[in-house]
Amino acid sequence: MANHAVSEACMKAERALLRVLDGSCRTPIAALARIETPDIFKMDGLVAKPDGSRVIRRSLSGTLSEPERLGTELGEMIKKETPSDFFDM
């Protein structure tokens, strides 16, 4: 089976963020990791209220060698700013 290392690193970072935020297909959460330079990637994450009235968006950059750490760190940043009732209607 073929594997693209950069795509795998981005996927690991995105999944780590979703894990921290307990993301599901019913939760308005987004994660996007992309390459900035050959060794650095940038990650954006956000959560939104179900009605779209509020969005919390943050970004981080890091090395391709630690994608899960970057995703976890970004997820924790967003989680600290997200009230416990944020996803309630």
PDB file of N, CA, C and O in Angstrom, chain B, residues numbered from 101:
ATOM      1  N   MET B 101       0.842  -1.174   0.000  1.00  0.00           N
ATOM      2  CA  MET B 101       0.000   0.000   0.000  1.00  0.00           C
ATOM      3  C   MET B 101       0.890   1.242   0.000  1.00  0.00           C
ATOM      4  O   MET B 101       1.846   1.321   0.772  1.00  0.00           O
ATOM      5  N   ALA B 102       0.584   2.200  -0.854  1.00  0.00           N
ATOM      6  CA  ALA B 102       1.336   3.450  -0.945  1.00  0.00           C
ATOM      7  C   ALA B 102       0.862   4.413   0.139  1.00  0.00           C
ATOM      8  O   ALA B 102      -0.288   4.365   0.576  1.00  0.00           O
ATOM      9  N   ASN B 103       1.772   5.287   0.561  1.00  0.00           N
ATOM     10  CA  ASN B 103       1.433   6.260   1.589  1.00  0.00           C
ATOM     11  C   ASN B 103       2.156   7.566   1.291  1.00  0.00           C
ATOM     12  O   ASN B 103       3.340   7.554   0.955  1.00  0.00           O
ATOM     13  N   HIS B 104       1.471   8.669   1.407  1.00  0.00           N
ATOM     14  CA  HIS B 104       2.058   9.993   1.228  1.00  0.00           C
ATOM     15  C   HIS B 104       2.270  10.578   2.618  1.00  0.00           C
ATOM     16  O   HIS B 104       1.308  10.915   3.308  1.00  0.00           O
ATOM     17  N   ALA B 105       3.531  10.698   3.029  1.00  0.00           N
ATOM     18  CA  ALA B 105       3.872  11.075   4.404  1.00  0.00           C
ATOM     19  C   ALA B 105       3.297  12.431   4.811  1.00  0.00           C
ATOM     20  O   ALA B 105       2.843  12.589   5.944  1.00  0.00           O
ATOM     21  N   VAL B 106       3.311  13.397   3.918  1.00  0.00           N
ATOM     22  CA  VAL B 106       2.798  14.728   4.252  1.00  0.00           C
ATOM     23  C   VAL B 106       1.288  14.683   4.482  1.00  0.00           C
ATOM     24  O   VAL B 106       0.782  15.285   5.429  1.00  0.00           O
ATOM     25  N   SER B 107       0.579  13.975   3.622  1.00  0.00           N
ATOM     26  CA  SER B 107      -0.875  13.838   3.804  1.00  0.00           C
ATOM     27  C   SER B 107      -1.187  13.126   5.109  1.00  0.00           C
ATOM     28  O   SER B 107      -2.136  13.487   5.806  1.00  0.00           O
ATOM     29  N   GLU B 108      -0.392  12.119   5.442  1.00  0.00           N
ATOM     30  CA  GLU B 108      -0.600  11.396   6.695  1.00  0.00           C
ATOM     31  C   GLU B 108      -0.379  12.310   7.897  1.00  0.00           C
ATOM     32  O   GLU B 108      -1.147  12.262   8.858  1.00  0.00           O
ATOM     33  N   ALA B 109       0.666  13.144   7.855  1.00  0.00           N
ATOM     34  CA  ALA B 109       0.934  14.068   8.961  1.00  0.00           C
ATOM     35  C   ALA B 109      -0.222  15.053   9.136  1.00  0.00           C
ATOM     36  O   ALA B 109      -0.647  15.317  10.261  1.00  0.00           O
ATOM     37  N   CYS B 110      -0.726  15.591   8.039  1.00  0.00           N
ATOM     38  CA  CYS B 110      -1.856  16.524   8.117  1.00  0.00           C
ATOM     39  C   CYS B 110      -3.087  15.836   8.696  1.00  0.00           C
ATOM     40  O   CYS B 110      -3.786  16.408   9.532  1.00  0.00           O
ATOM     41  N   MET B 111      -3.349  14.621   8.258  1.00  0.00           N
ATOM     42  CA  MET B 111      -4.499  13.860   8.757  1.00  0.00           C
ATOM     43  C   MET B 111      -4.370  13.583  10.260  1.00  0.00           C
ATOM     44  O   MET B 111      -5.348  13.690  10.999  1.00  0.00           O
ATOM     45  N   LYS B 112      -3.164  13.229  10.706  1.00  0.00           N
ATOM     46  CA  LYS B 112      -2.957  12.965  12.137  1.00  0.00           C
ATOM     47  C   LYS B 112      -3.212  14.221  12.967  1.00  0.00           C
ATOM     48  O   LYS B 112      -3.808  14.146  14.042  1.00  0.00           O
ATOM     49  N   ALA B 113      -2.764  15.372  12.474  1.00  0.00           N
ATOM     50  CA  ALA B 113      -2.985  16.631  13.193  1.00  0.00           C
ATOM     51  C   ALA B 113      -4.472  16.951  13.275  1.00  0.00           C
ATOM     52  O   ALA B 113      -4.974  17.325  14.335  1.00  0.00           O
ATOM     53  N   GLU B 114      -5.172  16.806  12.159  1.00  0.00           N
ATOM     54  CA  GLU B 114      -6.610  17.098  12.131  1.00  0.00           C
ATOM     55  C   GLU B 114      -7.384  16.164  13.056  1.00  0.00           C
ATOM     56  O   GLU B 114      -8.279  16.604  13.778  1.00  0.00           O
ATOM     57  N   ARG B 115      -7.048  14.897  13.038  1.00  0.00           N
ATOM     58  CA  ARG B 115      -7.742  13.935  13.911  1.00  0.00           C
ATOM     59  C   ARG B 115      -7.449  14.191  15.379  1.00  0.00           C
ATOM     60  O   ARG B 115      -8.321  13.993  16.225  1.00  0.00           O
ATOM     61  N   ALA B 116      -6.231  14.630  15.696  1.00  0.00           N
ATOM     62  CA  ALA B 116      -5.893  14.939  17.090  1.00  0.00           C
ATOM     63  C   ALA B 116      -6.754  16.095  17.598  1.00  0.00           C
ATOM     64  O   ALA B 116      -7.246  16.050  18.726  1.00  0.00           O
ATOM     65  N   LEU B 117      -6.936  17.124  16.780  1.00  0.00           N
ATOM     66  CA  LEU B 117      -7.791  18.247  17.172  1.00  0.00           C
ATOM     67  C   LEU B 117      -9.219  17.764  17.407  1.00  0.00           C
ATOM     68  O   LEU B 117      -9.833  18.113  18.416  1.00  0.00           O
ATOM     69  N   LEU B 118      -9.743  16.977  16.497  1.00  0.00           N
ATOM     70  CA  LEU B 118     -11.112  16.468  16.648  1.00  0.00           C
ATOM     71  C   LEU B 118     -11.257  15.612  17.904  1.00  0.00           C
ATOM     72  O   LEU B 118     -12.291  15.651  18.570  1.00  0.00           O
ATOM     73  N   ARG B 119     -10.223  14.843  18.224  1.00  0.00           N
ATOM     74  CA  ARG B 119     -10.263  14.001  19.426  1.00  0.00           C
ATOM     75  C   ARG B 119     -10.357  14.869  20.684  1.00  0.00           C
ATOM     76  O   ARG B 119     -11.155  14.580  21.575  1.00  0.00           O
ATOM     77  N   VAL B 120      -9.550  15.929  20.760  1.00  0.00           N
ATOM     78  CA  VAL B 120      -9.558  16.823  21.926  1.00  0.00           C
ATOM     79  C   VAL B 120     -10.926  17.478  22.097  1.00  0.00           C
ATOM     80  O   VAL B 120     -11.418  17.619  23.216  1.00  0.00           O
ATOM     81  N   LEU B 121     -11.532  17.875  20.987  1.00  0.00           N
ATOM     82  CA  LEU B 121     -12.820  18.574  21.039  1.00  0.00           C
ATOM     83  C   LEU B 121     -14.008  17.624  21.005  1.00  0.00           C
ATOM     84  O   LEU B 121     -15.156  18.066  20.954  1.00  0.00           O
ATOM     85  N   ASP B 122     -13.743  16.332  21.033  1.00  0.00           N
ATOM     86  CA  ASP B 122     -14.789  15.311  21.003  1.00  0.00           C
ATOM     87  C   ASP B 122     -15.699  15.527  19.796  1.00  0.00           C
ATOM     88  O   ASP B 122     -16.925  15.482  19.902  1.00  0.00           O
ATOM     89  N   GLY B 123     -15.070  15.759  18.654  1.00  0.00           N
ATOM     90  CA  GLY B 123     -15.810  16.047  17.433  1.00  0.00           C
ATOM     91  C   GLY B 123     -16.542  14.844  16.875  1.00  0.00           C
ATOM     92  O   GLY B 123     -16.079  13.708  16.974  1.00  0.00           O
ATOM     93  N   SER B 124     -17.674  15.114  16.296  1.00  0.00           N
ATOM     94  CA  SER B 124     -18.461  14.078  15.627  1.00  0.00           C
ATOM     95  C   SER B 124     -19.037  14.688  14.355  1.00  0.00           C
ATOM     96  O   SER B 124     -18.827  15.868  14.073  1.00  0.00           O
ATOM     97  N   CYS B 125     -19.756  13.886  13.599  1.00  0.00           N
ATOM     98  CA  CYS B 125     -20.362  14.402  12.367  1.00  0.00           C
ATOM     99  C   CYS B 125     -21.544  15.323  12.661  1.00  0.00           C
ATOM    100  O   CYS B 125     -22.104  15.918  11.741  1.00  0.00           O
ATOM    101  N   ARG B 126     -21.923  15.445  13.917  1.00  0.00           N
ATOM    102  CA  ARG B 126     -23.042  16.316  14.293  1.00  0.00           C
ATOM    103  C   ARG B 126     -22.590  17.577  15.025  1.00  0.00           C
ATOM    104  O   ARG B 126     -23.417  18.360  15.493  1.00  0.00           O
ATOM    105  N   THR B 127     -21.279  17.767  15.121  1.00  0.00           N
ATOM    106  CA  THR B 127     -20.734  18.910  15.839  1.00  0.00           C
ATOM    107  C   THR B 127     -20.083  19.865  14.844  1.00  0.00           C
ATOM    108  O   THR B 127     -19.276  19.424  14.026  1.00  0.00           O
ATOM    109  N   PRO B 128     -20.405  21.153  14.886  1.00  0.00           N
ATOM    110  CA  PRO B 128     -19.797  22.101  13.953  1.00  0.00           C
ATOM    111  C   PRO B 128     -18.346  22.428  14.337  1.00  0.00           C
ATOM    112  O   PRO B 128     -18.060  23.455  14.954  1.00  0.00           O
ATOM    113  N   ILE B 129     -17.447  21.523  13.952  1.00  0.00           N
ATOM    114  CA  ILE B 129     -16.017  21.653  14.210  1.00  0.00           C
ATOM    115  C   ILE B 129     -15.295  21.474  12.882  1.00  0.00           C
ATOM    116  O   ILE B 129     -15.673  20.633  12.066  1.00  0.00           O
ATOM    117  N   ALA B 130     -14.252  22.273  12.676  1.00  0.00           N
ATOM    118  CA  ALA B 130     -13.454  22.136  11.457  1.00  0.00           C
ATOM    119  C   ALA B 130     -11.975  22.088  11.805  1.00  0.00           C
ATOM    120  O   ALA B 130     -11.527  22.724  12.759  1.00  0.00           O
ATOM    121  N   ALA B 131     -11.225  21.326  11.021  1.00  0.00           N
ATOM    122  CA  ALA B 131      -9.777  21.244  11.165  1.00  0.00           C
ATOM    123  C   ALA B 131      -9.175  21.146   9.770  1.00  0.00           C
ATOM    124  O   ALA B 131      -9.631  20.357   8.942  1.00  0.00           O
ATOM    125  N   LEU B 132      -8.147  21.953   9.515  1.00  0.00           N
ATOM    126  CA  LEU B 132      -7.463  21.906   8.230  1.00  0.00           C
ATOM    127  C   LEU B 132      -5.974  22.124   8.456  1.00  0.00           C
ATOM    128  O   LEU B 132      -5.563  23.168   8.961  1.00  0.00           O
ATOM    129  N   ALA B 133      -5.175  21.144   8.084  1.00  0.00           N
ATOM    130  CA  ALA B 133      -3.718  21.253   8.147  1.00  0.00           C
ATOM    131  C   ALA B 133      -3.196  21.311   6.719  1.00  0.00           C
ATOM    132  O   ALA B 133      -3.669  20.583   5.847  1.00  0.00           O
ATOM    133  N   ARG B 134      -2.218  22.182   6.484  1.00  0.00           N
ATOM    134  CA  ARG B 134      -1.666  22.321   5.139  1.00  0.00           C
ATOM    135  C   ARG B 134      -0.189  22.702   5.216  1.00  0.00           C
ATOM    136  O   ARG B 134       0.276  23.240   6.221  1.00  0.00           O
ATOM    137  N   ILE B 135       0.525  22.419   4.159  1.00  0.00           N
ATOM    138  CA  ILE B 135       1.958  22.673   4.095  1.00  0.00           C
ATOM    139  C   ILE B 135       2.226  24.150   3.813  1.00  0.00           C
ATOM    140  O   ILE B 135       1.640  24.737   2.904  1.00  0.00           O
ATOM    141  N   GLU B 136       3.122  24.740   4.607  1.00  0.00           N
ATOM    142  CA  GLU B 136       3.568  26.115   4.392  1.00  0.00           C
ATOM    143  C   GLU B 136       4.928  26.119   3.687  1.00  0.00           C
ATOM    144  O   GLU B 136       5.123  26.841   2.709  1.00  0.00           O
ATOM    145  N   THR B 137       5.855  25.319   4.185  1.00  0.00           N
ATOM    146  CA  THR B 137       7.187  25.129   3.605  1.00  0.00           C
ATOM    147  C   THR B 137       7.461  23.631   3.662  1.00  0.00           C
ATOM    148  O   THR B 137       6.656  22.890   4.225  1.00  0.00           O
ATOM    149  N   PRO B 138       8.570  23.164   3.098  1.00  0.00           N
ATOM    150  CA  PRO B 138       8.828  21.716   3.133  1.00  0.00           C
ATOM    151  C   PRO B 138       8.834  21.098   4.541  1.00  0.00           C
ATOM    152  O   PRO B 138       8.533  19.913   4.685  1.00  0.00           O
ATOM    153  N   ASP B 139       9.166  21.866   5.566  1.00  0.00           N
ATOM    154  CA  ASP B 139       9.239  21.315   6.923  1.00  0.00           C
ATOM    155  C   ASP B 139       8.160  21.829   7.870  1.00  0.00           C
ATOM    156  O   ASP B 139       8.020  21.309   8.977  1.00  0.00           O
ATOM    157  N   ILE B 140       7.412  22.816   7.467  1.00  0.00           N
ATOM    158  CA  ILE B 140       6.438  23.467   8.351  1.00  0.00           C
ATOM    159  C   ILE B 140       5.035  23.355   7.766  1.00  0.00           C
ATOM    160  O   ILE B 140       4.827  23.520   6.564  1.00  0.00           O
ATOM    161  N   PHE B 141       4.078  23.069   8.648  1.00  0.00           N
ATOM    162  CA  PHE B 141       2.693  23.125   8.206  1.00  0.00           C
ATOM    163  C   PHE B 141       1.888  23.994   9.148  1.00  0.00           C
ATOM    164  O   PHE B 141       2.250  24.180  10.309  1.00  0.00           O
ATOM    165  N   LYS B 142       0.807  24.515   8.641  1.00  0.00           N
ATOM    166  CA  LYS B 142      -0.082  25.381   9.408  1.00  0.00           C
ATOM    167  C   LYS B 142      -1.397  24.651   9.590  1.00  0.00           C
ATOM    168  O   LYS B 142      -1.861  23.927   8.709  1.00  0.00           O
ATOM    169  N   MET B 143      -1.981  24.859  10.750  1.00  0.00           N
ATOM    170  CA  MET B 143      -3.250  24.217  11.041  1.00  0.00           C
ATOM    171  C   MET B 143      -4.249  25.253  11.521  1.00  0.00           C
ATOM    172  O   MET B 143      -3.939  26.091  12.368  1.00  0.00           O
ATOM    173  N   ASP B 144      -5.452  25.183  10.969  1.00  0.00           N
ATOM    174  CA  ASP B 144      -6.569  26.019  11.392  1.00  0.00           C
ATOM    175  C   ASP B 144      -7.617  25.118  12.024  1.00  0.00           C
ATOM    176  O   ASP B 144      -7.859  24.003  11.560  1.00  0.00           O
ATOM    177  N   GLY B 145      -8.228  25.609  13.077  1.00  0.00           N
ATOM    178  CA  GLY B 145      -9.317  24.875  13.710  1.00  0.00           C
ATOM    179  C   GLY B 145     -10.397  25.846  14.134  1.00  0.00           C
ATOM    180  O   GLY B 145     -10.124  27.007  14.435  1.00  0.00           O
ATOM    181  N   LEU B 146     -11.622  25.361  14.155  1.00  0.00           N
ATOM    182  CA  LEU B 146     -12.708  26.219  14.620  1.00  0.00           C
ATOM    183  C   LEU B 146     -13.854  25.387  15.155  1.00  0.00           C
ATOM    184  O   LEU B 146     -14.031  24.221  14.804  1.00  0.00           O
ATOM    185  N   VAL B 147     -14.621  26.027  16.013  1.00  0.00           N
ATOM    186  CA  VAL B 147     -15.903  25.498  16.470  1.00  0.00           C
ATOM    187  C   VAL B 147     -16.923  26.605  16.243  1.00  0.00           C
ATOM    188  O   VAL B 147     -16.596  27.789  16.323  1.00  0.00           O
ATOM    189  N   ALA B 148     -18.148  26.216  15.962  1.00  0.00           N
ATOM    190  CA  ALA B 148     -19.218  27.191  15.727  1.00  0.00           C
ATOM    191  C   ALA B 148     -20.453  26.781  16.509  1.00  0.00           C
ATOM    192  O   ALA B 148     -20.713  25.594  16.706  1.00  0.00           O
ATOM    193  N   LYS B 149     -21.204  27.763  16.947  1.00  0.00           N
ATOM    194  CA  LYS B 149     -22.503  27.458  17.557  1.00  0.00           C
ATOM    195  C   LYS B 149     -23.390  26.863  16.465  1.00  0.00           C
ATOM    196  O   LYS B 149     -23.255  27.220  15.294  1.00  0.00           O
ATOM    197  N   PRO B 150     -24.289  25.965  16.837  1.00  0.00           N
ATOM    198  CA  PRO B 150     -25.153  25.326  15.832  1.00  0.00           C
ATOM    199  C   PRO B 150     -25.911  26.311  14.944  1.00  0.00           C
ATOM    200  O   PRO B 150     -26.172  26.014  13.778  1.00  0.00           O
ATOM    201  N   ASP B 151     -26.267  27.480  15.483  1.00  0.00           N
ATOM    202  CA  ASP B 151     -26.998  28.460  14.675  1.00  0.00           C
ATOM    203  C   ASP B 151     -26.065  29.426  13.938  1.00  0.00           C
ATOM    204  O   ASP B 151     -26.531  30.324  13.237  1.00  0.00           O
ATOM    205  N   GLY B 152     -24.752  29.243  14.094  1.00  0.00           N
ATOM    206  CA  GLY B 152     -23.778  30.084  13.409  1.00  0.00           C
ATOM    207  C   GLY B 152     -23.560  31.445  14.031  1.00  0.00           C
ATOM    208  O   GLY B 152     -22.845  32.273  13.466  1.00  0.00           O
ATOM    209  N   SER B 153     -24.162  31.697  15.188  1.00  0.00           N
ATOM    210  CA  SER B 153     -24.083  33.020  15.798  1.00  0.00           C
ATOM    211  C   SER B 153     -22.707  33.342  16.387  1.00  0.00           C
ATOM    212  O   SER B 153     -22.398  34.509  16.629  1.00  0.00           O
ATOM    213  N   ARG B 154     -21.888  32.331  16.617  1.00  0.00           N
ATOM    214  CA  ARG B 154     -20.552  32.570  17.173  1.00  0.00           C
ATOM    215  C   ARG B 154     -19.598  31.511  16.652  1.00  0.00           C
ATOM    216  O   ARG B 154     -19.944  30.333  16.558  1.00  0.00           O
ATOM    217  N   VAL B 155     -18.397  31.945  16.317  1.00  0.00           N
ATOM    218  CA  VAL B 155     -17.346  31.049  15.839  1.00  0.00           C
ATOM    219  C   VAL B 155     -16.076  31.351  16.618  1.00  0.00           C
ATOM    220  O   VAL B 155     -15.727  32.514  16.821  1.00  0.00           O
ATOM    221  N   ILE B 156     -15.390  30.306  17.052  1.00  0.00           N
ATOM    222  CA  ILE B 156     -14.079  30.446  17.684  1.00  0.00           C
ATOM    223  C   ILE B 156     -13.088  29.799  16.729  1.00  0.00           C
ATOM    224  O   ILE B 156     -13.173  28.602  16.454  1.00  0.00           O
ATOM    225  N   ARG B 157     -12.139  30.599  16.221  1.00  0.00           N
ATOM    226  CA  ARG B 157     -11.183  30.120  15.220  1.00  0.00           C
ATOM    227  C   ARG B 157      -9.765  30.446  15.694  1.00  0.00           C
ATOM    228  O   ARG B 157      -9.487  31.564  16.126  1.00  0.00           O
ATOM    229  N   ARG B 158      -8.887  29.468  15.608  1.00  0.00           N
ATOM    230  CA  ARG B 158      -7.486  29.653  15.985  1.00  0.00           C
ATOM    231  C   ARG B 158      -6.595  28.919  14.989  1.00  0.00           C
ATOM    232  O   ARG B 158      -7.041  28.008  14.291  1.00  0.00           O
ATOM    233  N   SER B 159      -5.314  29.335  14.933  1.00  0.00           N
ATOM    234  CA  SER B 159      -4.335  28.712  14.041  1.00  0.00           C
ATOM    235  C   SER B 159      -3.018  28.518  14.772  1.00  0.00           C
ATOM    236  O   SER B 159      -2.692  29.258  15.701  1.00  0.00           O
ATOM    237  N   LEU B 160      -2.263  27.510  14.340  1.00  0.00           N
ATOM    238  CA  LEU B 160      -0.910  27.254  14.838  1.00  0.00           C
ATOM    239  C   LEU B 160      -0.066  26.742  13.686  1.00  0.00           C
ATOM    240  O   LEU B 160      -0.586  26.177  12.724  1.00  0.00           O
ATOM    241  N   SER B 161       1.236  26.945  13.790  1.00  0.00           N
ATOM    242  CA  SER B 161       2.176  26.356  12.843  1.00  0.00           C
ATOM    243  C   SER B 161       3.131  25.459  13.604  1.00  0.00           C
ATOM    244  O   SER B 161       3.408  25.694  14.781  1.00  0.00           O
ATOM    245  N   GLY B 162       3.636  24.432  12.939  1.00  0.00           N
ATOM    246  CA  GLY B 162       4.564  23.509  13.572  1.00  0.00           C
ATOM    247  C   GLY B 162       5.300  22.681  12.540  1.00  0.00           C
ATOM    248  O   GLY B 162       5.119  22.851  11.335  1.00  0.00           O
ATOM    249  N   THR B 163       6.129  21.784  13.034  1.00  0.00           N
ATOM    250  CA  THR B 163       6.909  20.936  12.141  1.00  0.00           C
ATOM    251  C   THR B 163       6.131  19.685  11.773  1.00  0.00           C
ATOM    252  O   THR B 163       5.258  19.231  12.513  1.00  0.00           O
ATOM    253  N   LEU B 164       6.464  19.145  10.627  1.00  0.00           N
ATOM    254  CA  LEU B 164       5.813  17.914  10.175  1.00  0.00           C
ATOM    255  C   LEU B 164       6.146  16.723  11.063  1.00  0.00           C
ATOM    256  O   LEU B 164       5.464  15.699  11.009  1.00  0.00           O
ATOM    257  N   SER B 165       7.185  16.848  11.878  1.00  0.00           N
ATOM    258  CA  SER B 165       7.600  15.718  12.714  1.00  0.00           C
ATOM    259  C   SER B 165       6.704  15.505  13.932  1.00  0.00           C
ATOM    260  O   SER B 165       6.778  14.449  14.561  1.00  0.00           O
ATOM    261  N   GLU B 166       5.860  16.475  14.281  1.00  0.00           N
ATOM    262  CA  GLU B 166       5.006  16.359  15.471  1.00  0.00           C
ATOM    263  C   GLU B 166       3.562  16.749  15.169  1.00  0.00           C
ATOM    264  O   GLU B 166       3.028  17.648  15.820  1.00  0.00           O
ATOM    265  N   PRO B 167       2.923  16.109  14.215  1.00  0.00           N
ATOM    266  CA  PRO B 167       1.572  16.531  13.835  1.00  0.00           C
ATOM    267  C   PRO B 167       0.532  16.350  14.933  1.00  0.00           C
ATOM    268  O   PRO B 167      -0.337  17.205  15.102  1.00  0.00           O
ATOM    269  N   GLU B 168       0.606  15.259  15.677  1.00  0.00           N
ATOM    270  CA  GLU B 168      -0.398  15.016  16.719  1.00  0.00           C
ATOM    271  C   GLU B 168      -0.265  16.014  17.857  1.00  0.00           C
ATOM    272  O   GLU B 168      -1.265  16.433  18.439  1.00  0.00           O
ATOM    273  N   ARG B 169       0.967  16.397  18.177  1.00  0.00           N
ATOM    274  CA  ARG B 169       1.176  17.400  19.222  1.00  0.00           C
ATOM    275  C   ARG B 169       0.550  18.726  18.798  1.00  0.00           C
ATOM    276  O   ARG B 169      -0.109  19.385  19.601  1.00  0.00           O
ATOM    277  N   LEU B 170       0.752  19.116  17.549  1.00  0.00           N
ATOM    278  CA  LEU B 170       0.198  20.375  17.062  1.00  0.00           C
ATOM    279  C   LEU B 170      -1.329  20.349  17.089  1.00  0.00           C
ATOM    280  O   LEU B 170      -1.956  21.308  17.539  1.00  0.00           O
ATOM    281  N   GLY B 171      -1.927  19.267  16.614  1.00  0.00           N
ATOM    282  CA  GLY B 171      -3.383  19.154  16.623  1.00  0.00           C
ATOM    283  C   GLY B 171      -3.951  19.173  18.032  1.00  0.00           C
ATOM    284  O   GLY B 171      -4.976  19.802  18.293  1.00  0.00           O
ATOM    285  N   THR B 172      -3.274  18.477  18.937  1.00  0.00           N
ATOM    286  CA  THR B 172      -3.711  18.449  20.337  1.00  0.00           C
ATOM    287  C   THR B 172      -3.596  19.836  20.961  1.00  0.00           C
ATOM    288  O   THR B 172      -4.508  20.284  21.656  1.00  0.00           O
ATOM    289  N   GLU B 173      -2.488  20.511  20.718  1.00  0.00           N
ATOM    290  CA  GLU B 173      -2.284  21.850  21.281  1.00  0.00           C
ATOM    291  C   GLU B 173      -3.334  22.835  20.764  1.00  0.00           C
ATOM    292  O   GLU B 173      -3.884  23.621  21.535  1.00  0.00           O
ATOM    293  N   LEU B 174      -3.606  22.792  19.478  1.00  0.00           N
ATOM    294  CA  LEU B 174      -4.617  23.684  18.914  1.00  0.00           C
ATOM    295  C   LEU B 174      -6.002  23.347  19.462  1.00  0.00           C
ATOM    296  O   LEU B 174      -6.781  24.246  19.779  1.00  0.00           O
ATOM    297  N   GLY B 175      -6.307  22.068  19.575  1.00  0.00           N
ATOM    298  CA  GLY B 175      -7.582  21.655  20.153  1.00  0.00           C
ATOM    299  C   GLY B 175      -7.740  22.141  21.586  1.00  0.00           C
ATOM    300  O   GLY B 175      -8.818  22.587  21.976  1.00  0.00           O
ATOM    301  N   GLU B 176      -6.673  22.056  22.369  1.00  0.00           N
ATOM    302  CA  GLU B 176      -6.720  22.528  23.763  1.00  0.00           C
ATOM    303  C   GLU B 176      -6.924  24.041  23.825  1.00  0.00           C
ATOM    304  O   GLU B 176      -7.654  24.535  24.684  1.00  0.00           O
ATOM    305  N   MET B 177      -6.278  24.781  22.914  1.00  0.00           N
ATOM    306  CA  MET B 177      -6.473  26.242  22.871  1.00  0.00           C
ATOM    307  C   MET B 177      -7.944  26.576  22.643  1.00  0.00           C
ATOM    308  O   MET B 177      -8.521  27.411  23.339  1.00  0.00           O
ATOM    309  N   ILE B 178      -8.530  25.917  21.667  1.00  0.00           N
ATOM    310  CA  ILE B 178      -9.934  26.177  21.338  1.00  0.00           C
ATOM    311  C   ILE B 178     -10.848  25.729  22.473  1.00  0.00           C
ATOM    312  O   ILE B 178     -11.809  26.420  22.813  1.00  0.00           O
ATOM    313  N   LYS B 179     -10.550  24.579  23.055  1.00  0.00           N
ATOM    314  CA  LYS B 179     -11.380  24.040  24.138  1.00  0.00           C
ATOM    315  C   LYS B 179     -11.429  24.990  25.336  1.00  0.00           C
ATOM    316  O   LYS B 179     -12.483  25.160  25.949  1.00  0.00           O
ATOM    317  N   LYS B 180     -10.297  25.608  25.670  1.00  0.00           N
ATOM    318  CA  LYS B 180     -10.246  26.545  26.800  1.00  0.00           C
ATOM    319  C   LYS B 180     -11.151  27.756  26.586  1.00  0.00           C
ATOM    320  O   LYS B 180     -11.643  28.346  27.549  1.00  0.00           O
ATOM    321  N   GLU B 181     -11.368  28.124  25.332  1.00  0.00           N
ATOM    322  CA  GLU B 181     -12.189  29.293  25.020  1.00  0.00           C
ATOM    323  C   GLU B 181     -13.653  28.948  24.767  1.00  0.00           C
ATOM    324  O   GLU B 181     -14.476  29.843  24.574  1.00  0.00           O
ATOM    325  N   THR B 182     -13.984  27.670  24.766  1.00  0.00           N
ATOM    326  CA  THR B 182     -15.331  27.235  24.404  1.00  0.00           C
ATOM    327  C   THR B 182     -16.151  26.937  25.660  1.00  0.00           C
ATOM    328  O   THR B 182     -15.818  26.003  26.390  1.00  0.00           O
ATOM    329  N   PRO B 183     -17.206  27.695  25.934  1.00  0.00           N
ATOM    330  CA  PRO B 183     -18.052  27.427  27.097  1.00  0.00           C
ATOM    331  C   PRO B 183     -18.660  26.021  27.021  1.00  0.00           C
ATOM    332  O   PRO B 183     -18.870  25.491  25.930  1.00  0.00           O
ATOM    333  N   SER B 184     -18.938  25.429  28.168  1.00  0.00           N
ATOM    334  CA  SER B 184     -19.461  24.054  28.202  1.00  0.00           C
ATOM    335  C   SER B 184     -20.811  23.915  27.502  1.00  0.00           C
ATOM    336  O   SER B 184     -21.143  22.834  27.016  1.00  0.00           O
ATOM    337  N   ASP B 185     -21.588  24.986  27.444  1.00  0.00           N
ATOM    338  CA  ASP B 185     -22.902  24.921  26.789  1.00  0.00           C
ATOM    339  C   ASP B 185     -22.866  25.452  25.347  1.00  0.00           C
ATOM    340  O   ASP B 185     -23.913  25.727  24.762  1.00  0.00           O
ATOM    341  N   PHE B 186     -21.687  25.593  24.788  1.00  0.00           N
ATOM    342  CA  PHE B 186     -21.505  26.216  23.475  1.00  0.00           C
ATOM    343  C   PHE B 186     -22.327  25.552  22.375  1.00  0.00           C
ATOM    344  O   PHE B 186     -22.874  26.245  21.517  1.00  0.00           O
ATOM    345  N   PHE B 187     -22.424  24.227  22.383  1.00  0.00           N
ATOM    346  CA  PHE B 187     -23.116  23.518  21.313  1.00  0.00           C
ATOM    347  C   PHE B 187     -24.608  23.334  21.570  1.00  0.00           C
ATOM    348  O   PHE B 187     -25.309  22.750  20.744  1.00  0.00           O
ATOM    349  N   ASP B 188     -25.103  23.828  22.710  1.00  0.00           N
ATOM    350  CA  ASP B 188     -26.534  23.730  22.995  1.00  0.00           C
ATOM    351  C   ASP B 188     -27.313  24.663  22.079  1.00  0.00           C
ATOM    352  O   ASP B 188     -26.839  25.740  21.715  1.00  0.00           O
ATOM    353  N   MET B 189     -28.500  24.236  21.717  1.00  0.00           N
ATOM    354  CA  MET B 189     -29.360  25.070  20.857  1.00  0.00           C
ATOM    355  C   MET B 189     -30.121  26.062  21.704  1.00  0.00           C
ATOM    356  O   MET B 189     -30.900  26.855  21.175  1.00  0.00           O
TER     357      MET B 189
END
